[in-house]
Amino acid sequence: MISKEIHLKSRPTGLPAAANFTMVEREIGEPGAGEILIQNHYMSVDPYMRGRMAMAWPLDEVMIGGALGKVVTSNNPGFQVGDYVTHGLGWREYAISNGEGVNQIDPELAPLSAYLGVMGMPGLTAYGGLLVTGEYKPGETVFVSAASGAVGSIVGQIAKIHGSTVIGSAGSDDKVEMLKASLGFDHAFNYKTADPLTELRKAAPEGIDIYFENVGGPQLEAALTHMRLYGRIPICGMISTYNDGATATPGPRNLTETIYKHITLKGFVVSAFVDQQAQFLTDMSRWIKSGEVKYNETIFDGIDNAVTAFEGLFQGANNGKMLVKLVSE
Ligand code: NDP
């Protein structure tokens, strides 16, 4: 059987482009003793991959990343044929694994694709980043950037559930409207056409308690200026800088704001929240069922479109989680 997979061919400078990848067709053999064969139904493209492409990931090997598939052959007693699983074996149609890092999911709890988004890594990032790293307290005023994306849209809704005033920024008027009309944000603005500090002052005259940082640059500076005493800034990502190269990361120029306002800036990686995983799944599935959390997905069809989907992350082409569908359900 032939499986298509995408390899990293060269390290991007600036925006990732098709030339940085190669499509490889590989003969997939039978799984060996203790192994399983997984047919992937969805694969994930994520902004963090840009950083790994720059240095950590080897060239001429398959792109690593989250995927969800069905076990089609099992020589491993821990897995049955027909099990749905998530794993990190990346951009390929089929994968063979010994089961390490492969997790069964419950398809009754949520639609399959949700396990790569709201019920998966980005959802846990939002949950842990806000509640644990951000030390969120109900009712606090929260600002989140990249607010229409996989992580940001969930951050805002978790804060709304707990009685917060929530402000979001996004890169188009349609996304801004969606945040307010569909996801219940109190205020939203288009960071490409509006001044972030002016908007924050309008939306939260008394200041913000938490800025959930997804983008970096001018929005971080505006948030720092408008933080309240003892404000927290969980630093989740800085997508506006990912294609700049090592030397060009801008600012922030106003870190002195942290001193007199006792502001905490704290970076984190989602792997820090393994202890929260079980509670996260319980809470998130309940919120989805009750309609308190809604989630959007932008889905490209077929592995041939994976690179286009990935590039789209840096152009705001997604509304919610960006995914690639590999099999029609
Ligand atoms: P998104 O679904 O939010 O997709 C990326 C979005 O970023 C785009 O849709 C675009 O929306 C916005 N964007 C792109 N370029 C820029 C720019 N130059 N300035 C401002 N916004 C931009 O991605 P995720 O939700 O998966 O990730 C959000 C952030 O969280 C990223 O920084 C990512 O690296 C980080 N992350 C960190 C993790 C961790 O463990 N620390 C785990 C997962 C994600 P728009 O139209 O609004 O511009």
Residues whose N, C-alpha, C, O or C-beta is under 5 A from the ligand:
A	BS01	NDP	P47 Y48 P122 T125 A146 G149 A150 V151 G152 S169 A170 G171 S172 N214 V215 I235 C236 G237 M238 I239 S240 F268 V269 V270 L313 F314 Q315 G316 A317 N318 G320
